[in-house]
Amino acid sequence: MKAATQDSVKGSPRARLLSALPVRDARRRLAGLQSAVLEGGEGPPIVLLHGPGGHAAHWMRIIPALVQKYHVVAPDLPGHGSSELGTEPLDAARVLVWLDDLIAQTCEAPPILLGELTGGAIAARFSAAHSGRASRLVLVDSFGLQAFEPAPDFGRALGAFGAAPSEQTHQTLWSFCAHDVLTLQRQMDSLWEPFQAYNIERARAESSPAAVNALMTEFGIPAISSDVLEQIEAPTSLIWGRHDLATPVAVASAASMKYGWPLHVVDDANDAPAMEQPEAFLRALFNELEKPPWRRRSNEPAGGITSGGRERVGTLVIGGGQAGLATSYWLSRSNISHVVVERRSELGGSWHDRWDDFHLVAPNFCLLLPGMPYAGPEPDAFMARDAVIDYVRSYAEFCAAPVRLGCHIERLTLDGDEFVARTSTASFVAHDVVLATGPYQQPKVPSQARELAPHIAQIHSHDYCRPAQLPAGGVLVVGTGQSGTQIAEELLRAGRDVHLAVSMCPSVPRRYRGRDVIWWLLQSFQNRERLGLPFPMVDDLPTPAARFACNPHLSGSEGGHDIHLRQFAREGMKLYGRLESASGTVLTFTDDLAERLTFADSKFDEEFRPLFDAYIAAAGIDAEAEDRGAHDTYIPPTVTRLDLDAAGISSVVWATGYALDFSWVKLPIFDEWGYPRHRRGVTECPGLYAVGLPWLHSEPSSVFAGVGEDAAFVVDHLAKHRVRRD
């Protein structure tokens, strides 16, 4: 259905914005004010309330999808868009009456209220004051959770546009409202010009400053008191742009924890995620609306915390990544009451910390979380970062895992025979605790970083996103584990002058004897006991330090491929030995590059090939003959001294791995490497367990293919040995 706009000028910016939307542009009298309301679609009603200075067309990138499922009602707030302001003061009471009239005239049943910015504050205040008038509440980067305190530059841009609306001040303002305004403009294409023109036109209207000031004064600037928010009975969810400069995501995370409201964070968005990232926004919205509504029990305080600030749980799982969720799966199967706490504000674990073009190094068939192995159409493909995050989220839903997001445990102690896990605002008291915080806890940066000249940009691979993130010039990547080699390759393909300090990390081929090398590794692991294979377990390691050895370099991007350091050198990348020292811009390296390359090339033949050939023989597999060809023996020039300025190198990427950080666990159970002393995840402290650490029991212990097996063992031990005091 095309929009039938009532705008007097068909070619006006408003008419052009609405012309492609499947809605009617109607006029209704609400609280005595002539108001513009977009309506369209069939189904349960959903009311969309925009932010200050906006209009209903701010929802234009999600309305087409919403009308497929819902009856959409999107008004222009009083004094905004084509809605009149009127002559009477626009105070909070009148706005709430206006919204009540809107619902009465357009909704046959209590609607979903979805409010952004001031619209969110209006929706929250209305829901608190009118129990039963809204079926659900969705707050999007909502004002009111704290007093309005935008970032200073953002505040100045808001003021400049309000004082002198123009294309220039509008562009400046949207450079703060959007995470990437240029990309947003390209995506909106021909709609950006009328969108900008209409925003400017409305900002210049005589009623606009008064309307914006009134709504900001009543709803935008002040914080809504906890007493009022506690009165909201409608199931409430939060959707937030990760980079919101007006109300930071940390505010939403705190509200999620305090009131038990699920929080979804949209990446690459500021305070307008529905416009910037409509697909991600709709995924979050539909994911929330399609679940059974969460309702707080009448006798349960906000967030499940007792009046004394302590919540008693049977088992506390600390960490909501794949290790914590796999543990939750087995705990649920064993009917053991538990809570999973995750410090992040959204599910997905440490996969959020990977760079933009990251792909799993292991094929999709290795996604083997218990109960939900990969069942998609591309088992031999390599899942991209965001798809991995979605897989983890889907698994949490599959398990119905009782996850508390935005819950950061700052201290774990033992009080008698009970564990006490403290956050900044409350505490959990648990019979048993499972540490499931994963292997990527604290980025390691070598001491040489402190000796570099201040004009050299430095970043750890943990924070690396894309080549354009680094300043122009050459790049030194330190470390040749999986991250370092893939980042170096990405920079080389982007045309950067790349220098690479080589670690003692092995190389393996992508394919061996007709199969992906990870397929052979997984089969050898899964069939080790049945076939009596010499698959190495933790007790077979030469030293405890070997648990932290780097993984073989390999890539899952571009369909998966080998990584050859010697080939990098042939293509112009400069290779060095280990970084020894740094002083200003001068670095020194060990004179053993040739030996390091030989080490990398030899490990497959020494360790992996014998294992795979043994599996092939024991399983009676008619595998293809080895087809890797002759080894490359090229030895690039060895340089031990490098002046960064002279070489045109402007930045250093530290791909130097991670260290474990259990400093918050105040129990004497850790060895000299900071690793908990344990036996297959059962620590020396009764009731305390660990899952998801590197080489907890075997090489795959920290990855999708192996964490479920370790979690099952831990939960079985916990179930047999716990003292039942529930």
Disulfide bonds with the S-S distance in Angstrom:
Cys505-Cys550 1.91
